[in-house]
Amino acid sequence: MAEMMGSGIELMFAGMGIVFLFLAMLVVAINFMSALVLRFFPDAPMPEVAATPKPVNGIDKSVIAAITAAIHQHRSRPKS
């Protein structure tokens, strides 16, 4: 019985060690790739974000306001 417990503990530490080594190598690889990207593409342009959202499918602003008010009223109701 003690021999099986010892083998189990050895297997546990071996598995944990393998997972730790894999994760450490993953961190190193990600940092290396990040350094490469920053070195070869230092000033990558960021995509421009629109300041105001454009109406989808020509929905009127009053309809959007009504939907927003309905959602606010629904969320502010007391739970029963």
PDB file with SEQRES, HELIX, SHEET and CRYST1 records, atoms N, CA, C and O in Angstrom:
SEQRES   1 A   80  MET ALA GLU MET MET GLY SER GLY ILE GLU LEU MET PHE          
SEQRES   2 A   80  ALA GLY MET GLY ILE VAL PHE LEU PHE LEU ALA MET LEU          
SEQRES   3 A   80  VAL VAL ALA ILE ASN PHE MET SER ALA LEU VAL LEU ARG          
SEQRES   4 A   80  PHE PHE PRO ASP ALA PRO MET PRO GLU VAL ALA ALA THR          
SEQRES   5 A   80  PRO LYS PRO VAL ASN GLY ILE ASP LYS SER VAL ILE ALA          
SEQRES   6 A   80  ALA ILE THR ALA ALA ILE HIS GLN HIS ARG SER ARG PRO          
SEQRES   7 A   80  LYS SER                                                      
HELIX    1 AA1 ALA A    2  PHE A   40  1                                  39    
HELIX    2 AA2 VAL A   56  GLY A   58  5                                   3    
HELIX    3 AA3 LYS A   61  SER A   76  1                                  16    
CRYST1    1.000    1.000    1.000  90.00  90.00  90.00 P 1           1          
ATOM      1  N   MET A   1       0.832  -1.196   0.000  1.00  0.00           N  
ATOM      2  CA  MET A   1       0.000   0.000   0.000  1.00  0.00           C  
ATOM      3  C   MET A   1       0.873   1.257   0.000  1.00  0.00           C  
ATOM      4  O   MET A   1       0.595   2.207  -0.731  1.00  0.00           O  
ATOM      5  N   ALA A   2       1.915   1.261   0.810  1.00  0.00           N  
ATOM      6  CA  ALA A   2       2.793   2.427   0.878  1.00  0.00           C  
ATOM      7  C   ALA A   2       3.535   2.613  -0.440  1.00  0.00           C  
ATOM      8  O   ALA A   2       3.832   3.739  -0.839  1.00  0.00           O  
ATOM      9  N   GLU A   3       3.835   1.501  -1.115  1.00  0.00           N  
ATOM     10  CA  GLU A   3       4.531   1.589  -2.399  1.00  0.00           C  
ATOM     11  C   GLU A   3       3.634   2.262  -3.451  1.00  0.00           C  
ATOM     12  O   GLU A   3       4.111   3.048  -4.269  1.00  0.00           O  
ATOM     13  N   MET A   4       2.335   1.946  -3.419  1.00  0.00           N  
ATOM     14  CA  MET A   4       1.405   2.552  -4.363  1.00  0.00           C  
ATOM     15  C   MET A   4       1.235   4.041  -4.076  1.00  0.00           C  
ATOM     16  O   MET A   4       1.128   4.845  -5.001  1.00  0.00           O  
ATOM     17  N   MET A   5       1.208   4.407  -2.801  1.00  0.00           N  
ATOM     18  CA  MET A   5       1.100   5.829  -2.443  1.00  0.00           C  
ATOM     19  C   MET A   5       2.333   6.587  -2.914  1.00  0.00           C  
ATOM     20  O   MET A   5       2.225   7.699  -3.431  1.00  0.00           O  
ATOM     21  N   GLY A   6       3.490   5.993  -2.737  1.00  0.00           N  
ATOM     22  CA  GLY A   6       4.726   6.634  -3.192  1.00  0.00           C  
ATOM     23  C   GLY A   6       4.735   6.811  -4.701  1.00  0.00           C  
ATOM     24  O   GLY A   6       5.136   7.858  -5.211  1.00  0.00           O  
ATOM     25  N   SER A   7       4.290   5.780  -5.413  1.00  0.00           N  
ATOM     26  CA  SER A   7       4.222   5.878  -6.873  1.00  0.00           C  
ATOM     27  C   SER A   7       3.218   6.940  -7.302  1.00  0.00           C  
ATOM     28  O   SER A   7       3.457   7.673  -8.261  1.00  0.00           O  
ATOM     29  N   GLY A   8       2.113   7.022  -6.603  1.00  0.00           N  
ATOM     30  CA  GLY A   8       1.099   8.026  -6.918  1.00  0.00           C  
ATOM     31  C   GLY A   8       1.613   9.438  -6.696  1.00  0.00           C  
ATOM     32  O   GLY A   8       1.358  10.337  -7.497  1.00  0.00           O  
ATOM     33  N   ILE A   9       2.338   9.624  -5.605  1.00  0.00           N  
ATOM     34  CA  ILE A   9       2.891  10.951  -5.325  1.00  0.00           C  
ATOM     35  C   ILE A   9       3.953  11.321  -6.354  1.00  0.00           C  
ATOM     36  O   ILE A   9       4.021  12.469  -6.792  1.00  0.00           O  
ATOM     37  N   GLU A  10       4.778  10.356  -6.739  1.00  0.00           N  
ATOM     38  CA  GLU A  10       5.782  10.614  -7.782  1.00  0.00           C  
ATOM     39  C   GLU A  10       5.109  11.002  -9.092  1.00  0.00           C  
ATOM     40  O   GLU A  10       5.536  11.942  -9.761  1.00  0.00           O  
ATOM     41  N   LEU A  11       4.064  10.281  -9.452  1.00  0.00           N  
ATOM     42  CA  LEU A  11       3.339  10.575 -10.685  1.00  0.00           C  
ATOM     43  C   LEU A  11       2.693  11.956 -10.624  1.00  0.00           C  
ATOM     44  O   LEU A  11       2.671  12.683 -11.618  1.00  0.00           O  
ATOM     45  N   MET A  12       2.172  12.309  -9.462  1.00  0.00           N  
ATOM     46  CA  MET A  12       1.547  13.618  -9.280  1.00  0.00           C  
ATOM     47  C   MET A  12       2.572  14.732  -9.488  1.00  0.00           C  
ATOM     48  O   MET A  12       2.310  15.690 -10.215  1.00  0.00           O  
ATOM     49  N   PHE A  13       3.726  14.609  -8.856  1.00  0.00           N  
ATOM     50  CA  PHE A  13       4.751  15.647  -8.999  1.00  0.00           C  
ATOM     51  C   PHE A  13       5.315  15.693 -10.419  1.00  0.00           C  
ATOM     52  O   PHE A  13       5.637  16.771 -10.920  1.00  0.00           O  
ATOM     53  N   ALA A  14       5.435  14.549 -11.065  1.00  0.00           N  
ATOM     54  CA  ALA A  14       5.907  14.531 -12.448  1.00  0.00           C  
ATOM     55  C   ALA A  14       4.907  15.253 -13.348  1.00  0.00           C  
ATOM     56  O   ALA A  14       5.310  16.043 -14.201  1.00  0.00           O  
ATOM     57  N   GLY A  15       3.629  14.999 -13.175  1.00  0.00           N  
ATOM     58  CA  GLY A  15       2.594  15.667 -13.969  1.00  0.00           C  
ATOM     59  C   GLY A  15       2.554  17.161 -13.721  1.00  0.00           C  
ATOM     60  O   GLY A  15       2.437  17.953 -14.656  1.00  0.00           O  
ATOM     61  N   MET A  16       2.651  17.544 -12.452  1.00  0.00           N  
ATOM     62  CA  MET A  16       2.653  18.969 -12.129  1.00  0.00           C  
ATOM     63  C   MET A  16       3.888  19.651 -12.694  1.00  0.00           C  
ATOM     64  O   MET A  16       3.812  20.793 -13.146  1.00  0.00           O  
ATOM     65  N   GLY A  17       5.023  18.967 -12.674  1.00  0.00           N  
ATOM     66  CA  GLY A  17       6.247  19.527 -13.232  1.00  0.00           C  
ATOM     67  C   GLY A  17       6.153  19.716 -14.734  1.00  0.00           C  
ATOM     68  O   GLY A  17       6.606  20.730 -15.267  1.00  0.00           O  
ATOM     69  N   ILE A  18       5.566  18.741 -15.418  1.00  0.00           N  
ATOM     70  CA  ILE A  18       5.406  18.848 -16.873  1.00  0.00           C  
ATOM     71  C   ILE A  18       4.476  20.010 -17.224  1.00  0.00           C  
ATOM     72  O   ILE A  18       4.756  20.771 -18.150  1.00  0.00           O  
ATOM     73  N   VAL A  19       3.383  20.147 -16.494  1.00  0.00           N  
ATOM     74  CA  VAL A  19       2.451  21.245 -16.756  1.00  0.00           C  
ATOM     75  C   VAL A  19       3.131  22.586 -16.479  1.00  0.00           C  
ATOM     76  O   VAL A  19       2.964  23.534 -17.246  1.00  0.00           O  
ATOM     77  N   PHE A  20       3.893  22.672 -15.392  1.00  0.00           N  
ATOM     78  CA  PHE A  20       4.590  23.912 -15.069  1.00  0.00           C  
ATOM     79  C   PHE A  20       5.592  24.273 -16.163  1.00  0.00           C  
ATOM     80  O   PHE A  20       5.662  25.427 -16.586  1.00  0.00           O  
ATOM     81  N   LEU A  21       6.366  23.291 -16.620  1.00  0.00           N  
ATOM     82  CA  LEU A  21       7.336  23.553 -17.680  1.00  0.00           C  
ATOM     83  C   LEU A  21       6.650  23.992 -18.970  1.00  0.00           C  
ATOM     84  O   LEU A  21       7.124  24.907 -19.643  1.00  0.00           O  
ATOM     85  N   PHE A  22       5.540  23.345 -19.318  1.00  0.00           N  
ATOM     86  CA  PHE A  22       4.815  23.737 -20.520  1.00  0.00           C  
ATOM     87  C   PHE A  22       4.317  25.169 -20.416  1.00  0.00           C  
ATOM     88  O   PHE A  22       4.449  25.938 -21.368  1.00  0.00           O  
ATOM     89  N   LEU A  23       3.747  25.540 -19.275  1.00  0.00           N  
ATOM     90  CA  LEU A  23       3.236  26.896 -19.115  1.00  0.00           C  
ATOM     91  C   LEU A  23       4.369  27.918 -19.129  1.00  0.00           C  
ATOM     92  O   LEU A  23       4.211  29.007 -19.681  1.00  0.00           O  
ATOM     93  N   ALA A  24       5.501  27.579 -18.532  1.00  0.00           N  
ATOM     94  CA  ALA A  24       6.652  28.482 -18.557  1.00  0.00           C  
ATOM     95  C   ALA A  24       7.144  28.679 -19.995  1.00  0.00           C  
ATOM     96  O   ALA A  24       7.451  29.801 -20.397  1.00  0.00           O  
ATOM     97  N   MET A  25       7.217  27.594 -20.765  1.00  0.00           N  
ATOM     98  CA  MET A  25       7.636  27.716 -22.165  1.00  0.00           C  
ATOM     99  C   MET A  25       6.622  28.530 -22.966  1.00  0.00           C  
ATOM    100  O   MET A  25       7.002  29.276 -23.869  1.00  0.00           O  
ATOM    101  N   LEU A  26       5.349  28.394 -22.644  1.00  0.00           N  
ATOM    102  CA  LEU A  26       4.310  29.170 -23.324  1.00  0.00           C  
ATOM    103  C   LEU A  26       4.476  30.661 -23.052  1.00  0.00           C  
ATOM    104  O   LEU A  26       4.343  31.474 -23.966  1.00  0.00           O  
ATOM    105  N   VAL A  27       4.761  31.023 -21.819  1.00  0.00           N  
ATOM    106  CA  VAL A  27       4.978  32.436 -21.469  1.00  0.00           C  
ATOM    107  C   VAL A  27       6.187  32.981 -22.214  1.00  0.00           C  
ATOM    108  O   VAL A  27       6.140  34.090 -22.747  1.00  0.00           O  
ATOM    109  N   VAL A  28       7.270  32.211 -22.255  1.00  0.00           N  
ATOM    110  CA  VAL A  28       8.474  32.648 -22.964  1.00  0.00           C  
ATOM    111  C   VAL A  28       8.182  32.822 -24.453  1.00  0.00           C  
ATOM    112  O   VAL A  28       8.612  33.807 -25.053  1.00  0.00           O  
ATOM    113  N   ALA A  29       7.463  31.886 -25.053  1.00  0.00           N  
ATOM    114  CA  ALA A  29       7.140  31.973 -26.476  1.00  0.00           C  
ATOM    115  C   ALA A  29       6.269  33.185 -26.776  1.00  0.00           C  
ATOM    116  O   ALA A  29       6.494  33.867 -27.776  1.00  0.00           O  
ATOM    117  N   ILE A  30       5.290  33.465 -25.942  1.00  0.00           N  
ATOM    118  CA  ILE A  30       4.411  34.618 -26.161  1.00  0.00           C  
ATOM    119  C   ILE A  30       5.199  35.915 -26.033  1.00  0.00           C  
ATOM    120  O   ILE A  30       5.019  36.826 -26.841  1.00  0.00           O  
ATOM    121  N   ASN A  31       6.068  36.015 -25.033  1.00  0.00           N  
ATOM    122  CA  ASN A  31       6.890  37.221 -24.882  1.00  0.00           C  
ATOM    123  C   ASN A  31       7.832  37.393 -26.069  1.00  0.00           C  
ATOM    124  O   ASN A  31       8.049  38.514 -26.528  1.00  0.00           O  
ATOM    125  N   PHE A  32       8.391  36.294 -26.568  1.00  0.00           N  
ATOM    126  CA  PHE A  32       9.288  36.352 -27.724  1.00  0.00           C  
ATOM    127  C   PHE A  32       8.536  36.840 -28.964  1.00  0.00           C  
ATOM    128  O   PHE A  32       9.030  37.697 -29.696  1.00  0.00           O  
ATOM    129  N   MET A  33       7.341  36.292 -29.199  1.00  0.00           N  
ATOM    130  CA  MET A  33       6.557  36.713 -30.361  1.00  0.00           C  
ATOM    131  C   MET A  33       6.127  38.170 -30.229  1.00  0.00           C  
ATOM    132  O   MET A  33       6.093  38.896 -31.223  1.00  0.00           O  
ATOM    133  N   SER A  34       5.802  38.600 -29.030  1.00  0.00           N  
ATOM    134  CA  SER A  34       5.436  39.992 -28.816  1.00  0.00           C  
ATOM    135  C   SER A  34       6.605  40.917 -29.122  1.00  0.00           C  
ATOM    136  O   SER A  34       6.425  41.971 -29.732  1.00  0.00           O  
ATOM    137  N   ALA A  35       7.817  40.520 -28.693  1.00  0.00           N  
ATOM    138  CA  ALA A  35       9.007  41.327 -28.981  1.00  0.00           C  
ATOM    139  C   ALA A  35       9.262  41.393 -30.484  1.00  0.00           C  
ATOM    140  O   ALA A  35       9.629  42.445 -31.006  1.00  0.00           O  
ATOM    141  N   LEU A  36       9.069  40.277 -31.181  1.00  0.00           N  
ATOM    142  CA  LEU A  36       9.257  40.277 -32.634  1.00  0.00           C  
ATOM    143  C   LEU A  36       8.268  41.211 -33.325  1.00  0.00           C  
ATOM    144  O   LEU A  36       8.645  41.977 -34.212  1.00  0.00           O  
ATOM    145  N   VAL A  37       7.033  41.147 -32.928  1.00  0.00           N  
ATOM    146  CA  VAL A  37       6.010  41.996 -33.553  1.00  0.00           C  
ATOM    147  C   VAL A  37       6.315  43.462 -33.287  1.00  0.00           C  
ATOM    148  O   VAL A  37       6.214  44.290 -34.192  1.00  0.00           O  
ATOM    149  N   LEU A  38       6.688  43.791 -32.055  1.00  0.00           N  
ATOM    150  CA  LEU A  38       6.994  45.181 -31.734  1.00  0.00           C  
ATOM    151  C   LEU A  38       8.250  45.664 -32.461  1.00  0.00           C  
ATOM    152  O   LEU A  38       8.371  46.848 -32.774  1.00  0.00           O  
ATOM    153  N   ARG A  39       9.169  44.759 -32.725  1.00  0.00           N  
ATOM    154  CA  ARG A  39      10.401  45.150 -33.417  1.00  0.00           C  
ATOM    155  C   ARG A  39      10.151  45.410 -34.898  1.00  0.00           C  
ATOM    156  O   ARG A  39      10.640  46.402 -35.440  1.00  0.00           O  
ATOM    157  N   PHE A  40       9.402  44.543 -35.555  1.00  0.00           N  
ATOM    158  CA  PHE A  40       9.203  44.670 -36.991  1.00  0.00           C  
ATOM    159  C   PHE A  40       7.996  45.533 -37.372  1.00  0.00           C  
ATOM    160  O   PHE A  40       7.931  46.033 -38.495  1.00  0.00           O  
ATOM    161  N   PHE A  41       7.057  45.712 -36.469  1.00  0.00           N  
ATOM    162  CA  PHE A  41       5.885  46.553 -36.722  1.00  0.00           C  
ATOM    163  C   PHE A  41       5.677  47.503 -35.545  1.00  0.00           C  
ATOM    164  O   PHE A  41       4.700  47.366 -34.809  1.00  0.00           O  
ATOM    165  N   PRO A  42       6.586  48.464 -35.358  1.00  0.00           N  
ATOM    166  CA  PRO A  42       6.521  49.301 -34.150  1.00  0.00           C  
ATOM    167  C   PRO A  42       5.339  50.258 -34.120  1.00  0.00           C  
ATOM    168  O   PRO A  42       4.778  50.514 -33.055  1.00  0.00           O  
ATOM    169  N   ASP A  43       4.956  50.788 -35.273  1.00  0.00           N  
ATOM    170  CA  ASP A  43       3.889  51.784 -35.295  1.00  0.00           C  
ATOM    171  C   ASP A  43       2.691  51.271 -36.068  1.00  0.00           C  
ATOM    172  O   ASP A  43       2.257  51.897 -37.035  1.00  0.00           O  
ATOM    173  N   ALA A  44       2.168  50.167 -35.659  1.00  0.00           N  
ATOM    174  CA  ALA A  44       0.992  49.621 -36.327  1.00  0.00           C  
ATOM    175  C   ALA A  44      -0.180  50.554 -36.073  1.00  0.00           C  
ATOM    176  O   ALA A  44      -0.479  50.861 -34.918  1.00  0.00           O  
ATOM    177  N   PRO A  45      -0.852  51.014 -37.125  1.00  0.00           N  
ATOM    178  CA  PRO A  45      -1.967  51.944 -36.928  1.00  0.00           C  
ATOM    179  C   PRO A  45      -3.145  51.246 -36.263  1.00  0.00           C  
ATOM    180  O   PRO A  45      -3.499  50.116 -36.600  1.00  0.00           O  
ATOM    181  N   MET A  46      -3.732  51.944 -35.320  1.00  0.00           N  
ATOM    182  CA  MET A  46      -4.905  51.416 -34.638  1.00  0.00           C  
ATOM    183  C   MET A  46      -6.127  51.730 -35.492  1.00  0.00           C  
ATOM    184  O   MET A  46      -6.191  52.800 -36.098  1.00  0.00           O  
ATOM    185  N   PRO A  47      -7.095  50.822 -35.552  1.00  0.00           N  
ATOM    186  CA  PRO A  47      -8.306  51.112 -36.328  1.00  0.00           C  
ATOM    187  C   PRO A  47      -9.086  52.240 -35.668  1.00  0.00           C  
ATOM    188  O   PRO A  47      -9.188  52.313 -34.444  1.00  0.00           O  
ATOM    189  N   GLU A  48      -9.631  53.115 -36.500  1.00  0.00           N  
ATOM    190  CA  GLU A  48     -10.386  54.241 -35.978  1.00  0.00           C  
ATOM    191  C   GLU A  48     -11.768  53.784 -35.540  1.00  0.00           C  
ATOM    192  O   GLU A  48     -12.426  52.994 -36.218  1.00  0.00           O  
ATOM    193  N   VAL A  49     -12.189  54.294 -34.400  1.00  0.00           N  
ATOM    194  CA  VAL A  49     -13.494  53.954 -33.854  1.00  0.00           C  
ATOM    195  C   VAL A  49     -14.398  55.160 -34.063  1.00  0.00           C  
ATOM    196  O   VAL A  49     -14.013  56.294 -33.775  1.00  0.00           O  
ATOM    197  N   ALA A  50     -15.575  54.914 -34.553  1.00  0.00           N  
ATOM    198  CA  ALA A  50     -16.522  55.999 -34.784  1.00  0.00           C  
ATOM    199  C   ALA A  50     -16.944  56.608 -33.451  1.00  0.00           C  
ATOM    200  O   ALA A  50     -17.198  55.888 -32.485  1.00  0.00           O  
ATOM    201  N   ALA A  51     -17.017  57.938 -33.403  1.00  0.00           N  
ATOM    202  CA  ALA A  51     -17.372  58.630 -32.166  1.00  0.00           C  
ATOM    203  C   ALA A  51     -18.832  58.370 -31.795  1.00  0.00           C  
ATOM    204  O   ALA A  51     -19.144  58.159 -30.623  1.00  0.00           O  
ATOM    205  N   THR A  52     -19.719  58.384 -32.778  1.00  0.00           N  
ATOM    206  CA  THR A  52     -21.133  58.120 -32.524  1.00  0.00           C  
ATOM    207  C   THR A  52     -21.567  56.938 -33.368  1.00  0.00           C  
ATOM    208  O   THR A  52     -21.202  56.848 -34.540  1.00  0.00           O  
ATOM    209  N   PRO A  53     -22.332  56.042 -32.798  1.00  0.00           N  
ATOM    210  CA  PRO A  53     -22.786  54.887 -33.588  1.00  0.00           C  
ATOM    211  C   PRO A  53     -23.747  55.329 -34.682  1.00  0.00           C  
ATOM    212  O   PRO A  53     -24.586  56.206 -34.480  1.00  0.00           O  
ATOM    213  N   LYS A  54     -23.608  54.715 -35.822  1.00  0.00           N  
ATOM    214  CA  LYS A  54     -24.477  55.018 -36.946  1.00  0.00           C  
ATOM    215  C   LYS A  54     -25.780  54.246 -36.790  1.00  0.00           C  
ATOM    216  O   LYS A  54     -25.779  53.129 -36.273  1.00  0.00           O  
ATOM    217  N   PRO A  55     -26.893  54.828 -37.232  1.00  0.00           N  
ATOM    218  CA  PRO A  55     -28.159  54.096 -37.116  1.00  0.00           C  
ATOM    219  C   PRO A  55     -28.142  52.831 -37.971  1.00  0.00           C  
ATOM    220  O   PRO A  55     -27.697  52.834 -39.118  1.00  0.00           O  
ATOM    221  N   VAL A  56     -28.636  51.761 -37.377  1.00  0.00           N  
ATOM    222  CA  VAL A  56     -28.662  50.480 -38.069  1.00  0.00           C  
ATOM    223  C   VAL A  56     -29.961  50.379 -38.857  1.00  0.00           C  
ATOM    224  O   VAL A  56     -31.048  50.526 -38.298  1.00  0.00           O  
ATOM    225  N   ASN A  57     -29.844  50.131 -40.143  1.00  0.00           N  
ATOM    226  CA  ASN A  57     -30.993  49.946 -41.032  1.00  0.00           C  
ATOM    227  C   ASN A  57     -31.947  51.138 -40.997  1.00  0.00           C  
ATOM    228  O   ASN A  57     -33.147  50.974 -41.215  1.00  0.00           O  
ATOM    229  N   GLY A  58     -31.433  52.316 -40.731  1.00  0.00           N  
ATOM    230  CA  GLY A  58     -32.259  53.520 -40.758  1.00  0.00           C  
ATOM    231  C   GLY A  58     -33.294  53.581 -39.655  1.00  0.00           C  
ATOM    232  O   GLY A  58     -34.374  54.129 -39.876  1.00  0.00           O  
ATOM    233  N   ILE A  59     -33.018  53.046 -38.480  1.00  0.00           N  
ATOM    234  CA  ILE A  59     -33.971  53.099 -37.370  1.00  0.00           C  
ATOM    235  C   ILE A  59     -34.008  54.527 -36.840  1.00  0.00           C  
ATOM    236  O   ILE A  59     -32.970  55.157 -36.639  1.00  0.00           O  
ATOM    237  N   ASP A  60     -35.204  55.017 -36.623  1.00  0.00           N  
ATOM    238  CA  ASP A  60     -35.391  56.382 -36.150  1.00  0.00           C  
ATOM    239  C   ASP A  60     -34.897  56.517 -34.711  1.00  0.00           C  
ATOM    240  O   ASP A  60     -34.994  55.580 -33.918  1.00  0.00           O  
ATOM    241  N   LYS A  61     -34.369  57.689 -34.388  1.00  0.00           N  
ATOM    242  CA  LYS A  61     -33.855  57.925 -33.035  1.00  0.00           C  
ATOM    243  C   LYS A  61     -34.965  57.859 -31.985  1.00  0.00           C  
ATOM    244  O   LYS A  61     -34.700  57.478 -30.844  1.00  0.00           O  
ATOM    245  N   SER A  62     -36.185  58.215 -32.336  1.00  0.00           N  
ATOM    246  CA  SER A  62     -37.284  58.161 -31.371  1.00  0.00           C  
ATOM    247  C   SER A  62     -37.626  56.712 -31.024  1.00  0.00           C  
ATOM    248  O   SER A  62     -38.031  56.424 -29.897  1.00  0.00           O  
ATOM    249  N   VAL A  63     -37.466  55.801 -31.981  1.00  0.00           N  
ATOM    250  CA  VAL A  63     -37.709  54.376 -31.706  1.00  0.00           C  
ATOM    251  C   VAL A  63     -36.640  53.849 -30.757  1.00  0.00           C  
ATOM    252  O   VAL A  63     -36.941  53.099 -29.828  1.00  0.00           O  
ATOM    253  N   ILE A  64     -35.393  54.242 -30.992  1.00  0.00           N  
ATOM    254  CA  ILE A  64     -34.307  53.817 -30.100  1.00  0.00           C  
ATOM    255  C   ILE A  64     -34.541  54.362 -28.698  1.00  0.00           C  
ATOM    256  O   ILE A  64     -34.320  53.652 -27.717  1.00  0.00           O  
ATOM    257  N   ALA A  65     -34.990  55.624 -28.588  1.00  0.00           N  
ATOM    258  CA  ALA A  65     -35.270  56.218 -27.278  1.00  0.00           C  
ATOM    259  C   ALA A  65     -36.401  55.472 -26.574  1.00  0.00           C  
ATOM    260  O   ALA A  65     -36.337  55.254 -25.364  1.00  0.00           O  
ATOM    261  N   ALA A  66     -37.431  55.082 -27.316  1.00  0.00           N  
ATOM    262  CA  ALA A  66     -38.551  54.357 -26.718  1.00  0.00           C  
ATOM    263  C   ALA A  66     -38.113  52.987 -26.214  1.00  0.00           C  
ATOM    264  O   ALA A  66     -38.516  52.563 -25.131  1.00  0.00           O  
ATOM    265  N   ILE A  67     -37.292  52.296 -26.995  1.00  0.00           N  
ATOM    266  CA  ILE A  67     -36.801  50.978 -26.575  1.00  0.00           C  
ATOM    267  C   ILE A  67     -35.930  51.114 -25.336  1.00  0.00           C  
ATOM    268  O   ILE A  67     -36.037  50.312 -24.408  1.00  0.00           O  
ATOM    269  N   THR A  68     -35.070  52.120 -25.316  1.00  0.00           N  
ATOM    270  CA  THR A  68     -34.203  52.346 -24.156  1.00  0.00           C  
ATOM    271  C   THR A  68     -35.029  52.640 -22.911  1.00  0.00           C  
ATOM    272  O   THR A  68     -34.732  52.120 -21.836  1.00  0.00           O  
ATOM    273  N   ALA A  69     -36.063  53.469 -23.044  1.00  0.00           N  
ATOM    274  CA  ALA A  69     -36.924  53.787 -21.903  1.00  0.00           C  
ATOM    275  C   ALA A  69     -37.661  52.545 -21.411  1.00  0.00           C  
ATOM    276  O   ALA A  69     -37.814  52.357 -20.204  1.00  0.00           O  
ATOM    277  N   ALA A  70     -38.117  51.699 -22.326  1.00  0.00           N  
ATOM    278  CA  ALA A  70     -38.820  50.480 -21.931  1.00  0.00           C  
ATOM    279  C   ALA A  70     -37.887  49.530 -21.180  1.00  0.00           C  
ATOM    280  O   ALA A  70     -38.285  48.926 -20.185  1.00  0.00           O  
ATOM    281  N   ILE A  71     -36.659  49.398 -21.650  1.00  0.00           N  
ATOM    282  CA  ILE A  71     -35.693  48.531 -20.968  1.00  0.00           C  
ATOM    283  C   ILE A  71     -35.376  49.075 -19.584  1.00  0.00           C  
ATOM    284  O   ILE A  71     -35.289  48.315 -18.619  1.00  0.00           O  
ATOM    285  N   HIS A  72     -35.203  50.397 -19.485  1.00  0.00           N  
ATOM    286  CA  HIS A  72     -34.920  51.006 -18.179  1.00  0.00           C  
ATOM    287  C   HIS A  72     -36.084  50.786 -17.215  1.00  0.00           C  
ATOM    288  O   HIS A  72     -35.875  50.462 -16.046  1.00  0.00           O  
ATOM    289  N   GLN A  73     -37.312  50.964 -17.707  1.00  0.00           N  
ATOM    290  CA  GLN A  73     -38.491  50.760 -16.852  1.00  0.00           C  
ATOM    291  C   GLN A  73     -38.587  49.300 -16.413  1.00  0.00           C  
ATOM    292  O   GLN A  73     -38.910  49.024 -15.258  1.00  0.00           O  
ATOM    293  N   HIS A  74     -38.311  48.365 -17.318  1.00  0.00           N  
ATOM    294  CA  HIS A  74     -38.379  46.946 -16.983  1.00  0.00           C  
ATOM    295  C   HIS A  74     -37.338  46.581 -15.926  1.00  0.00           C  
ATOM    296  O   HIS A  74     -37.636  45.833 -14.994  1.00  0.00           O  
ATOM    297  N   ARG A  75     -36.135  47.100 -16.064  1.00  0.00           N  
ATOM    298  CA  ARG A  75     -35.073  46.777 -15.110  1.00  0.00           C  
ATOM    299  C   ARG A  75     -35.263  47.430 -13.755  1.00  0.00           C  
ATOM    300  O   ARG A  75     -34.756  46.927 -12.752  1.00  0.00           O  
ATOM    301  N   SER A  76     -35.993  48.556 -13.705  1.00  0.00           N  
ATOM    302  CA  SER A  76     -36.177  49.255 -12.425  1.00  0.00           C  
ATOM    303  C   SER A  76     -37.365  48.742 -11.631  1.00  0.00           C  
ATOM    304  O   SER A  76     -37.573  49.169 -10.495  1.00  0.00           O  
ATOM    305  N   ARG A  77     -38.163  47.819 -12.212  1.00  0.00           N  
ATOM    306  CA  ARG A  77     -39.289  47.243 -11.475  1.00  0.00           C  
ATOM    307  C   ARG A  77     -38.782  46.387 -10.329  1.00  0.00           C  
ATOM    308  O   ARG A  77     -37.751  45.726 -10.451  1.00  0.00           O  
ATOM    309  N   PRO A  78     -39.504  46.395  -9.216  1.00  0.00           N  
ATOM    310  CA  PRO A  78     -39.083  45.524  -8.106  1.00  0.00           C  
ATOM    311  C   PRO A  78     -39.318  44.059  -8.469  1.00  0.00           C  
ATOM    312  O   PRO A  78     -40.298  43.706  -9.126  1.00  0.00           O  
ATOM    313  N   LYS A  79     -38.399  43.230  -8.023  1.00  0.00           N  
ATOM    314  CA  LYS A  79     -38.512  41.792  -8.290  1.00  0.00           C  
ATOM    315  C   LYS A  79     -39.566  41.210  -7.354  1.00  0.00           C  
ATOM    316  O   LYS A  79     -39.623  41.568  -6.178  1.00  0.00           O  
ATOM    317  N   SER A  80     -40.400  40.313  -7.875  1.00  0.00           N  
ATOM    318  CA  SER A  80     -41.443  39.729  -7.041  1.00  0.00           C  
ATOM    319  C   SER A  80     -41.079  38.369  -6.528  1.00  0.00           C  
ATOM    320  O   SER A  80     -41.864  37.750  -5.809  1.00  0.00           O  
TER     321      SER A  80                                                      
END                                                                             
